[in-house]
Amino acid sequence: MVSTGGGADPGGRGQDSPWLTEDELGVWLEVSAIALRLPALLEAQLQRDSDVGLYEYLVMSWLSMMSGRRARMGELAQVTEGSLSRLSNVVKRLEARGFVARSADPEDGRFTVAALTDAGWEKVVQAAPGHARAVKHYVVDPLTANEIRDVKEISAKIATRIRGVERTW
């Protein structure tokens, strides 16, 4: 339970209290709604318009922006915010569709490199406008320029806190 209901704090409100204030609960509920609903909306748009999933698109999109359209799998897992096993499964599916190719890293054969193929590049180019429209519709358009800056700053703080952090509670 994240709230005690009427704002009660059975152990006394303090820095170490497990209870959320009314404002903290409100922030949490809005953030959780975004975290749960936005990926589903973006997934649906990409599937409908481009026949790729959100994470598949993110993998190909990141590769399209990297030098030589290639990256080590570990680096790609980090920038796509996915585990190496999830990335491996997605890249395997993308390989089967001809969008990505894997090979040993020529600089260090212990690593695997994923590379966006020409077909993958074409898929990203085809999917990007619809995805950008959806992101603008759901995320950007409801905000003012100042709010966009604020959300970017706030989101960066939260993302920094959660990236690569072990459970501490």
KOLGUMAR-41075 format. One record per residue: x, z, y of N, C-alpha, C in turn. Coordinates in pm, 1 decimal, padded with zeros to 6 digits. Each point is the difference from the previous one (the first is absolute). Layout:
n.east  n.up  n.north  ca.east  ca.up  ca.north  c.east  c.up  c.north
X  Z  Y  X  Z  Y  X  Z  Y
...
//
This chain:
n.east  n.up  n.north  ca.east  ca.up  ca.north  c.east  c.up  c.north
00084.4  00000.0  -00117.3  -00084.4  00000.0  00117.3  00088.7  00000.0  00123.3
-00029.8  -00085.9  00096.7  00081.7  -00005.9  00120.1  -00060.9  00076.8  00115.7
-00123.0  00039.5  -00012.6  -00064.5  00077.8  00105.7  -00082.6  00108.5  -00063.8
-00020.4  00107.9  00071.5  -00081.4  00108.6  -00053.5  -00144.0  -00012.5  00044.6
-00034.5  -00108.7  00063.9  -00137.5  -00015.3  00046.0  -00009.7  00033.9  00146.9
-00054.1  00111.6  00035.7  -00025.9  00035.4  00138.6  00123.0  00040.0  00077.0
00114.3  -00043.9  -00039.1  00121.1  00031.1  00074.4  00061.4  00133.4  -00040.7
-00057.9  00064.8  -00099.2  00054.0  00128.1  -00044.4  00137.0  -00021.2  -00062.1
00083.2  00096.4  00017.6  00134.7  -00003.5  -00055.0  00021.3  00131.8  -00071.9
-00032.4  00004.0  -00131.1  -00000.3  00126.9  -00071.0  00131.1  00076.6  00009.3
00110.2  -00068.4  00006.1  00128.5  00068.8  00003.8  00050.7  00021.2  00140.9
-00078.9  -00032.8  00100.0  00047.5  00008.8  00137.7  00072.1  -00128.1  00037.2
-00030.6  -00056.1  00116.3  00059.6  -00127.8  00040.5  00145.3  00022.8  00036.4
00082.0  -00073.4  -00061.2  00142.7  00008.5  00029.9  00067.2  -00129.0  -00038.8
00127.1  -00010.5  00028.8  00078.3  -00119.6  -00029.4  -00009.2  -00036.8  -00147.8
-00004.5  00101.0  -00087.0  -00000.3  -00024.9  -00143.2  -00140.0  -00005.8  -00059.3
-00102.1  00005.4  00082.8  -00137.2  -00004.4  -00049.2  -00027.7  -00133.4  -00066.9
-00065.2  00002.9  -00118.4  -00031.9  -00125.8  -00067.1  -00122.5  -00068.6  00059.3
-00071.0  00063.7  00090.1  -00124.0  -00054.9  00053.0  00024.8  -00087.3  00120.6
-00081.1  -00104.8  00012.0  00009.1  -00090.1  00114.5  -00097.8  00045.5  00107.2
00041.4  -00014.3  00125.1  -00091.7  00025.7  00110.3  -00103.6  -00112.4  00001.2
-00101.3  00014.5  00080.5  -00102.4  -00103.8  00009.7  00061.2  -00133.0  00046.3
00087.8  00005.5  00098.8  00065.7  -00122.6  00047.4  00091.1  -00059.5  -00107.0
00076.3  00085.5  -00069.1  00088.2  -00048.1  -00107.0  -00080.3  -00064.3  -00111.8
-00112.8  00060.7  -00036.0  -00086.3  -00057.6  -00102.8  -00054.4  -00135.1  00045.4
-00038.5  -00008.1  00126.8  -00049.6  -00127.3  00052.6  00104.7  -00109.4  -00008.8
00124.8  00032.0  00035.7  00109.3  -00098.1  -00009.9  00019.8  -00040.9  -00145.0
00003.2  00098.9  -00089.3  00022.0  -00029.0  -00140.6  -00110.3  -00091.0  -00055.4
-00124.2  00026.4  00032.1  -00110.6  -00080.7  -00051.9  00008.3  -00143.9  00050.4
00038.5  -00017.8  00126.2  00014.1  -00136.2  00053.4  00118.7  -00072.4  -00062.8
00112.6  00069.3  -00013.2  00118.1  -00061.4  -00062.6  -00029.5  -00034.8  -00145.3
-00067.2  00089.3  -00071.5  -00030.4  -00029.2  -00140.7  -00097.6  -00116.6  -00011.7
-00095.3  -00011.6  00091.9  -00092.0  -00114.9  -00001.8  00077.6  -00130.1  00018.0
00095.5  -00000.1  00093.6  00082.7  -00119.3  00021.4  00083.1  -00028.9  -00124.4
00064.2  00102.8  -00054.2  00088.2  -00018.1  -00116.0  -00076.6  -00052.7  -00120.9
-00124.1  00037.9  -00013.7  -00077.6  -00042.1  -00116.6  -00075.6  -00130.1  00022.0
-00053.0  -00022.3  00118.2  -00085.8  -00116.3  00023.1  00074.8  -00124.9  00045.2
00100.1  00016.4  00086.6  00068.2  -00117.4  00054.4  00066.8  -00085.1  -00107.7
00073.8  00058.8  -00094.0  00059.4  -00086.2  -00103.0  -00104.5  -00079.3  -00079.2
-00114.4  00061.4  -00027.7  -00105.1  -00070.8  -00074.7  -00055.3  -00117.3  00080.9
-00017.2  00018.7  00130.0  -00049.7  -00108.2  00084.8  00101.2  -00114.4  00008.3
00126.9  00033.4  00016.4  00104.0  -00103.5  00007.9  00018.9  -00069.3  -00134.4
-00008.6  00077.5  -00107.6  00007.7  -00056.8  -00135.4  -00111.5  -00102.6  -00021.2
-00122.3  00037.4  00037.0  -00115.0  -00089.4  -00019.4  00017.0  -00129.5  00079.1
00046.0  00011.0  00124.0  00019.7  -00119.8  00081.5  00104.2  -00091.6  -00062.5
00112.5  00057.0  -00041.7  00106.1  -00082.1  -00059.0  -00043.3  -00062.7  -00132.1
-00067.6  00076.3  -00082.9  -00048.7  -00054.9  -00127.9  -00098.1  -00114.2  00025.3
-00094.1  00023.2  00090.5  -00103.1  -00099.8  00028.8  00060.3  -00127.5  00058.5
00089.3  00015.3  00098.0  00050.1  -00115.7  00073.7  00124.3  -00064.5  -00059.5
00079.8  00077.4  -00075.1  00129.9  -00052.0  -00043.0  00032.9  00025.0  -00145.9
-00086.7  00069.1  -00071.2  00020.1  00028.7  -00141.9  00130.4  00075.3  -00026.9
00033.8  00093.6  00090.9  00111.1  00091.8  -00022.0  -00045.8  00139.1  00041.5
00060.0  00100.2  -00062.6  -00029.7  00137.5  00035.7  00082.1  00044.1  00119.5
-00037.3  00113.3  00057.7  00069.5  00052.3  00117.3  00146.6  00028.1  -00029.4
00028.3  00068.9  -00109.6  00140.0  00030.8  -00029.2  00077.9  -00127.0  -00033.6
-00061.9  -00094.0  -00068.7  00066.2  -00128.1  -00027.1  00035.6  -00069.3  00131.9
-00096.5  -00000.9  00091.2  00023.9  -00062.3  00130.3  00112.6  00071.5  00073.8
-00001.2  00133.3  -00001.3  00104.8  00075.1  00069.3  00137.7  -00031.8  -00057.6
00009.4  -00010.6  -00131.0  00128.3  -00034.0  -00063.9  00047.0  -00138.1  00047.2
-00088.6  -00097.6  -00006.5  00038.9  -00134.8  00041.7  00027.4  -00006.9  00150.0
-00078.9  00070.2  00078.2  00018.6  -00000.2  00144.7  00135.7  00060.2  00037.8
00033.0  00114.6  -00061.5  00130.5  00060.1  00027.7  00113.2  -00093.5  -00041.0
-00012.7  -00061.6  -00116.6  00103.9  -00094.8  -00042.5  00012.4  -00114.8  00099.0
-00112.8  -00046.4  00054.4  00002.8  -00111.8  00094.6  00075.1  00035.6  00127.9
00008.7  00128.9  00031.2  00066.9  00044.1  00122.5  00145.9  00040.1  -00022.5
00042.9  00004.1  -00124.3  00135.9  00043.9  -00030.5  00095.0  -00118.6  -00004.4
00125.0  00029.8  00027.0  00103.2  -00102.7  00000.3  00000.6  -00075.3  -00132.7
-00009.8  -00131.1  00007.5  00000.4  -00083.0  -00119.1  -00125.8  00015.2  -00084.5
-00100.3  00068.7  00056.8  -00126.0  00028.3  -00072.1  00025.5  00067.5  -00133.5
00095.4  00093.5  00000.4  00035.3  00069.1  -00123.7  00039.5  00142.9  00029.6
-00014.9  00086.0  -00099.7  00039.6  00140.0  00015.4  00018.1  00062.6  -00137.1
00084.2  00101.5  -00004.8  00011.2  00079.6  -00121.6  -00133.0  00071.0  -00023.2
-00033.1  00017.1  -00125.1  -00127.3  00062.0  -00034.3  -00012.7  00140.4  00059.2
00105.7  00077.5  -00000.8  -00005.2  00135.2  00055.4  -00032.1  -00000.5  00148.9
00063.2  -00091.1  00073.0  -00025.9  -00012.5  00143.9  -00144.0  -00044.2  00024.0
-00045.9  -00094.2  -00081.5  -00136.5  -00050.8  00013.2  -00101.7  00109.9  -00029.9
00027.7  00084.5  -00097.3  -00089.5  00112.3  -00030.8  -00010.2  00093.6  00119.5
00111.7  00022.7  00066.6  -00001.9  00089.5  00117.0  -00083.0  -00056.6  00113.7
00022.6  -00124.6  00035.8  -00071.5  -00055.9  00115.3  -00147.6  -00024.1  -00028.8
-00036.5  -00018.5  -00126.1  -00140.5  -00020.1  -00034.7  -00070.0  00130.5  -00034.7
00073.5  00111.0  00010.7  -00056.5  00133.4  -00025.2  -00054.8  00013.6  -00142.1
00066.1  -00063.9  -00095.9  -00043.7  00007.5  -00138.4  00110.2  00051.3  -00090.0
-00039.4  00044.9  -00116.1  00099.5  00043.1  -00098.4  00066.1  -00123.2  -00060.0
00116.8  00019.3  -00057.3  00070.2  -00110.6  -00063.7  -00080.4  -00054.1  -00117.9
-00067.3  00087.5  -00074.3  -00078.9  -00048.7  -00114.3  -00120.6  -00081.1  00047.9
-00066.5  00045.8  00106.8  -00113.2  -00077.8  00052.7  00048.6  -00135.3  00050.0
00109.5  00000.8  00074.6  00055.5  -00124.8  00050.6  00035.6  -00093.6  -00114.7
00063.1  00051.6  -00103.9  00037.7  -00084.0  -00114.2  -00121.2  -00066.9  -00062.6
-00107.7  00074.8  -00015.2  -00122.5  -00057.4  -00057.3  -00058.2  -00107.8  00090.0
-00000.9  00023.9  00129.7  -00054.5  -00098.5  00093.8  00089.3  -00123.8  00005.5
00130.5  00019.5  00003.9  00090.9  -00114.7  00003.5  -00012.4  -00081.5  -00128.3
-00021.1  00066.0  -00111.6  -00020.6  -00072.3  -00126.0  -00122.8  -00091.5  00011.1
-00108.8  00051.9  00058.4  -00120.7  -00082.4  00018.9  00026.6  -00113.7  00098.5
00073.4  00029.8  00108.1  00030.9  -00103.1  00098.5  00092.1  -00106.5  -00058.5
00090.1  00040.8  -00086.8  00086.3  -00096.2  -00071.4  -00083.9  -00093.9  -00085.6
-00095.5  00057.3  -00070.6  -00085.8  -00080.5  -00088.2  -00078.8  -00104.0  00079.5
-00028.0  00029.9  00125.1  -00073.4  -00094.1  00085.8  00093.2  -00093.7  00076.1
00132.0  00018.6  -00016.1  00097.6  -00087.0  00064.3  00030.4  00036.6  00144.1
-00038.8  00119.9  00044.4  00019.8  00040.1  00138.8  00132.7  00072.2  00023.7
00054.0  00062.1  -00102.3  00123.7  00077.4  00010.9  00086.0  -00030.1  -00121.9
00130.8  00002.9  00017.8  00093.8  -00014.3  -00111.6  00096.9  00117.1  00004.4
00031.8  00053.1  -00116.9  00097.6  00110.2  -00008.7  00128.2  -00050.9  -00063.3
00111.0  00061.0  00044.6  00129.1  -00033.5  -00058.4  00094.6  00117.4  00023.2
00111.8  -00004.0  -00070.2  00102.0  00102.5  00022.5  00059.9  -00019.9  00139.0
00032.1  00108.5  00065.4  00062.4  -00006.2  00132.0  00139.2  -00060.5  -00017.0
00029.1  -00110.8  00069.4  00131.8  -00063.5  -00014.7  00114.8  00088.4  00049.3
-00029.9  00095.3  00088.3  00103.7  00089.3  00051.9  00024.9  00118.6  -00092.9
-00101.7  00038.6  -00075.8  00011.6  00113.3  -00091.0  -00107.4  -00014.9  -00106.9
00040.6  -00048.4  -00116.2  -00091.8  -00031.9  -00109.0  -00080.3  00117.5  -00052.6
00031.1  00121.3  00043.6  -00078.8  00115.7  -00043.2  -00137.0  00002.8  00067.5
-00014.8  -00076.2  00107.5  -00123.8  -00001.5  00076.7  -00076.0  -00129.5  -00024.7
-00131.7  00007.7  00017.1  -00085.8  -00117.3  -00010.7  -00047.8  -00038.1  00138.9
00000.1  -00129.6  00027.0  -00045.1  -00053.5  00128.0  -00130.0  -00074.6  -00022.5
-00095.9  00022.5  00090.8  -00124.0  -00077.3  00001.2  00010.5  -00100.0  00113.9
-00038.9  -00123.1  -00026.9  00005.8  -00104.9  00102.3  -00135.6  -00068.1  00009.0
-00043.6  -00024.7  00121.5  -00125.0  -00071.6  00023.2  00024.4  -00148.4  -00024.5
-00079.3  -00059.9  -00084.0  00012.7  -00143.4  -00027.7  -00068.8  -00078.9  00110.7
00015.3  -00131.9  -00003.3  -00069.7  -00084.7  00097.0  -00151.2  00016.5  -00014.4
-00048.0  00010.9  -00123.7  -00143.9  00021.3  -00021.4  -00043.7  00135.0  00056.7
00084.9  00101.0  -00013.6  -00028.7  00130.9  00057.2  -00004.6  -00004.5  00151.7
00094.7  -00073.7  00058.2  00001.4  -00018.0  00144.7  -00130.0  -00065.1  00046.8
-00041.5  -00104.2  -00070.7  -00125.0  -00069.1  00035.9  -00119.9  00093.7  -00011.5
00000.6  00087.0  -00099.7  -00109.8  00095.2  -00017.9  -00003.5  00098.5  00116.0
00115.7  00049.1  00042.6  00005.8  00092.2  00113.8  -00049.7  -00070.2  00126.3
00046.0  -00121.8  00023.6  -00041.6  -00075.8  00118.2  -00151.1  -00021.6  -00002.1
-00055.5  -00027.4  -00116.5  -00145.0  -00021.8  -00012.4  -00077.9  00129.5  00020.0
00051.4  00111.7  -00052.4  -00072.4  00127.5  00003.4  00014.6  00075.2  00132.2
00110.0  -00020.3  00070.3  00032.3  00080.8  00117.9  -00105.8  -00003.0  00110.7
-00053.8  -00115.4  00036.7  -00097.9  00001.7  00110.4  -00124.4  00084.8  -00029.7
-00055.0  -00012.1  -00118.4  -00117.5  00080.3  -00035.6  00032.5  00148.2  -00005.5
00117.2  00032.6  -00054.1  00041.9  00139.6  -00007.6  00018.8  00055.7  00141.3
00064.9  -00076.9  00087.1  00021.5  00045.1  00138.3  -00133.6  00020.8  00071.0
-00095.9  -00089.7  -00023.2  -00132.5  00016.7  00060.0  -00065.4  00128.5  -00048.2
00011.1  00028.8  -00129.2  -00059.8  00122.6  -00054.9  00067.2  00124.6  00058.4
00132.8  -00001.5  00008.8  00072.3  00114.2  00057.3  -00041.4  00019.3  00145.1
-00007.2  -00108.2  00075.2  -00043.6  00011.3  00139.6  -00141.3  00057.4  00006.7
-00090.3  -00050.1  -00082.4  -00139.2  00044.8  00002.4  -00012.5  00149.2  -00029.5
00066.3  00045.0  -00106.3  -00016.4  00138.8  -00044.0  00090.3  00099.2  00073.0
00118.4  -00042.0  00042.1  00098.5  00094.7  00052.4  00026.8  -00018.0  00149.2
00020.1  -00121.7  00044.6  00047.3  -00023.6  00136.3  -00114.0  -00009.8  00101.6
-00101.6  -00079.1  -00029.5  -00105.5  -00026.9  00098.5  -00074.4  00123.4  00050.5
-00022.1  00104.5  -00082.1  -00070.5  00116.9  00053.4  00083.1  00084.0  00097.7
00127.5  -00032.2  00017.4  00090.6  00083.3  00079.1  00040.3  -00067.1  00130.8
00028.4  00083.4  00099.3  00058.8  -00048.8  00124.8  00150.9  -00015.1  -00022.1
00066.9  -00062.1  00095.7  00146.5  -00015.0  -00010.3  00067.2  00136.9  -00006.9
-00046.3  00094.7  00079.6  00058.2  00134.9  -00003.9  -00026.0  00067.6  -00134.5
-00118.9  -00017.8  -00053.6  -00031.3  00059.5  -00130.4  00084.8  -00061.8  -00110.7
00026.4  -00128.4  00009.2  00085.5  -00066.2  -00099.6  00138.3  00064.9  00001.3
00055.0  00022.2  00117.4  00130.4  00067.1  00009.3  -00007.6  00141.3  -00057.8
-00108.1  00072.1  00032.6  -00016.5  00136.4  -00050.6  -00012.5  00001.8  -00152.0
-00082.0  -00088.9  -00055.1  -00018.6  -00004.6  -00145.4  00130.8  -00037.5  -00068.3
00074.7  -00092.2  00058.7  00129.4  -00036.8  -00057.9  00092.1  00120.8  -00005.7
00006.7  00075.9  00108.7  00085.5  00117.8  00005.0  -00047.3  00107.3  -00098.2
-00127.6  00025.2  -00002.8  -00056.0  00101.0  -00090.0  00018.6  -00041.6  -00145.5
-00030.4  -00125.1  -00029.7  00015.0  -00049.6  -00137.2  00144.4  00008.1  -00046.8
00093.6  -00030.5  00090.1  00142.2  00007.6  -00035.3  00038.8  00142.9  -00035.9
-00051.5  00097.1  00073.4  00029.9  00140.1  -00031.3  -00052.6  00037.9  -00138.2
-00122.6  -00040.3  -00029.4  -00058.8  00031.9  -00130.9  00075.3  -00072.9  -00110.5
00027.8  -00128.8  00020.0  00070.5  -00078.4  -00101.4  00139.5  00056.6  -00027.2
00068.3  00042.4  00105.7  00132.6  00060.6  -00017.4  -00010.0  00125.0  -00085.0
-00103.1  00079.0  00022.1  -00017.3  00124.5  -00074.5  -00026.8  -00026.3  -00148.3
-00077.1  -00104.7  -00030.7  -00040.2  -00020.0  -00140.2  00094.2  -00089.1  -00080.0
00083.6  -00077.7  00065.4  00089.3  -00090.8  -00073.7  00105.9  00078.4  -00075.9
00000.7  -00018.7  -00129.2  00105.2  00056.2  -00082.8  00006.5  00151.4  -00003.9
-00106.5  00066.2  00037.2  00001.2  00145.9  00002.7  -00060.4  00052.9  -00130.0
00071.4  00092.4  -00060.0  -00052.0  00068.3  -00118.8  -00108.1  00097.6  00044.4
-00086.8  00036.5  -00092.2  -00102.0  00099.8  00031.8  00067.9  00129.5  00038.8
-00044.2  00055.1  00111.5  00059.9  00125.3  00048.6  -00102.4  00110.8  00008.0
-00119.8  -00023.4  -00048.1  -00101.7  00105.2  00009.4  -00031.6  00060.1  -00132.6
//
